């Protein structure tokens, strides 16, 4: 079965990146996106395509704030 888990990284309403992964960073973690360092401020989860066993997967929405 194909991994349909993904992570979307947001700075406010702006999606910075989307990855196919199950490795979700914890709040307070530092992450580099396009050579900029961000701190994870919150994580929420959603199940996409929950009515279709072939397409359903977990999505983590990671809110980040760019470090000064």
Secondary structure, 3 states (H helix, E strand, C coil): CCCCCEEEEEECCEEEEEECCCCCCCCCCEEEECCEEEEEEEEEEEEECCCCCCCCEEEEEEEEEECC
